[in-house]
């Protein structure tokens, strides 16, 4: 089962128009790994969570600057 933080990440991605592929690239991971993390199947550690949140914030800033 996905954790609350993954639900927040997915909601923010949708709100900002950021695709999974874009976020995966920003994180330096594959799209399939990102999908597994967001579905609660892999990488639920604090470091993975922070890496994804940081990349999402970067993507959101880039989108708002355009």
C-alpha positions in Angstrom: 0.0 0.0 0.0 1.3 3.4 -0.9 2.3 5.7 1.9 0.9 9.2 2.4 4.0 10.9 1.0 3.6 9.0 -2.3 0.0 10.2 -2.6 1.2 13.8 -2.0 3.9 13.4 -4.6 1.5 12.1 -7.2 -1.0 14.8 -6.5 1.7 17.5 -6.9 2.9 15.9 -10.1 -0.6 16.1 -11.6 -1.2 19.7 -10.4 2.1 20.8 -11.9 1.8 18.8 -15.1 4.9 16.8 -14.4 5.1 13.3 -15.9 6.6 10.3 -14.2 9.3 10.2 -16.9 10.2 13.8 -16.2 10.4 13.2 -12.4 12.4 10.0 -12.9 15.0 11.8 -15.0 15.2 14.6 -12.4 15.8 11.9 -9.7 18.3 10.0 -11.7 16.3 6.8 -11.6 14.3 4.8 -14.2 10.6 5.5 -14.7 9.8 1.9 -13.8 11.6 2.2 -10.5 9.8 5.5 -9.7 6.5 3.8 -10.5 7.4 1.0 -8.1 8.3 3.5 -5.4 5.1 5.5 -5.8 3.1 2.3 -5.7 4.7 1.3 -2.4 6.6 -1.7 -3.8 10.2 -0.5 -3.5 12.4 2.2 -2.0 10.3 3.4 0.9 13.3 4.6 2.8 13.9 8.2 3.9 16.7 8.8 1.4 14.6 7.7 -1.5 11.7 9.8 -0.3 13.9 12.9 0.1 15.5 12.4 -3.3 12.1 12.3 -5.0 10.7 15.3 -3.0 13.8 17.4 -3.9 13.5 16.5 -7.6 9.8 17.3 -7.5 10.4 20.7 -6.0 13.1 21.3 -8.7 10.6 20.3 -11.4 7.9 22.5 -10.0 10.2 25.5 -9.8 11.3 25.0 -13.4 7.6 24.7 -14.6 6.7 27.9 -12.7 9.6 29.8 -14.2 8.4 29.1 -17.8 
